[in-house]
Every structure is written in C-alpha cells, then in structure tokens.
C-alpha cells in the first residue's frame, strides 16, 4: 500500500509500478531518499516487523519537504530476509501540531 492508498498485490504489479515511476523517463527517476529503521520487532526468529522513516527525500537534488513512515513485514527464507508486505503513509502535522 503506497502513500496514495493504492494497493499492489504481487511482485509483478509492484515491479511494474517501480519501473514506471523510477525508471528512465519516469517522474521519480532522479529521486533520492534516506531510510531509518525506527523500530524492529521480531514476531518469531524468522518473521519481523519494521517501522521505517523515509526522510531527506529529494527530486533532482532538491528537497521535497516530504517525509514518509512505513510498516514492513519481513520473513527469513533460505537465509535471506524478504519483504512480504508494506504500507506507507505521508507524515504531516496534525491540527494539534503533533508529528
């Protein structure tokens, strides 16, 4: 689930979106961003939930002023961690000014 609420089911749909947006000629081709793991919780030794923050998001080298927080579910398969699901939401001030 992305920040606009779109839900992409399956690797093929996700790869199609990422290629269109971030590939050559795509509107986010020159996007860069930093990620920070804010919390990592192991549900089992082979299943984890990560809360991540995407910040310093830039497009063409210029700051966008946007920040995103995500929730990622990972599973360990054949010794490698793989993303099974994720959801992202844009971070913005609430009417009370909380972040």
C-alpha positions, 0 to 999 in steps of 0.5 A: 500500500503506497502513500496514495492508498493504492494497493499492489498485490504481487511482485509483478504489479509492484515491479511494474509500478517501480519501473514506471515511476523510477525508471528512465523517463519516469517522474521519480527517476532522479529521486533520492531518499534516506531510510531509518529503521525506527523500530524492529520487532521480531514476531518469531526468529524468522518473521519481523516487523519494521517501522521505517522513516523515509526522510531527506527525500529529494527530486533532482537534488532538491528537497521535497519537504516530504517525509514518509513512515512505513510498516514492513513485514519481513520473513527469513527464507533460505537465509535471506530476509524478504519483504512480504508486505508494506504500507506507507503513509505521508507524515504531516502535522496534525491540527494539534501540531503533533508529528 
